[in-house]
Structures are given as C-alpha cells and as structure tokens.
Amino acid sequence: MTKTAIETPSNKSVSNKTNRKKGLSIFILLLLIIGIACALYWFFFLKDFEETEDAYVGGNQVMVSSQVAGNVAKINADNMDKVHAGNILVELDDTNAKLSFEQAKSNLANAVRQVEQLGFTVQ
C-alpha cells in the first residue's frame, strides 16, 4: 500500500500562508534595495545640486564707495530698499576724522609759532 497525501483545506491554507509570507518578504526586500539605491544615487550625484522653479531677480546694482576711509557707524539702507540719488546710505564714524583735524590744527599752530620765531631771529 502506498500512502498518498491528501490535501485538506488546512494544508492548503498553510501553503498559501507560506507563499504569501515568501512573496511579502521578496516585495519588502525589493523595496529596501530600491530605497538604498535611491539613497546612494542622491548621496553621490544629487546632494550638491540646487534647483529652483523660476527664480529670476532683476535690478540695477551700483558700486558704492566712500571718499574717505572710516568705520561704519550706521547703515541707512537695507537689502532690497529702493534708493535715490543723494540719499545717505551709510554714516561713517567721525572719531578718527575729529582726531586728525585736532592734530592738524595743533601742527598748524606749531608751524605758525616756528614762523614767528624765525621772524624774530631774522630781525
């Protein structure tokens, strides 16, 4: 006598469950591989790439410079402000200029005294 396995509904459900688990495992493994591949592609090729929709900024840029050197005390214009000719954009700290002016006045006074002394010695 030979024994034959008769598939009962419980045996079918067990084999269906194992097939489902196997298929689900393969699907999750494929998703994981695709995710890792996308992450590696981004890391090596796309992480330093910047993209904008349609960013266009137009405007007139003018180089602004001072006639004298000094430290900035106050800025009267902000980024993207519209300015007109003659507007005061930056105020410089006048401490160094005042010191230089006072020193120049004292140098002038010394020079005047020396000239007067030379005038007295010539006579």
ZIDA-V512148 format. One record per helix or strand of 2 or more residues. SS is the DSSP state (h for helix, s for strand). FROM is the first residue (numbers start at 1). TO is the last residue. Records with the same first field share a line. If there is no record, write none. Layout:
SS=FROM-TO, FROM-TO
This chain:
h=9-46, 95-122
s=72-75, 90-92
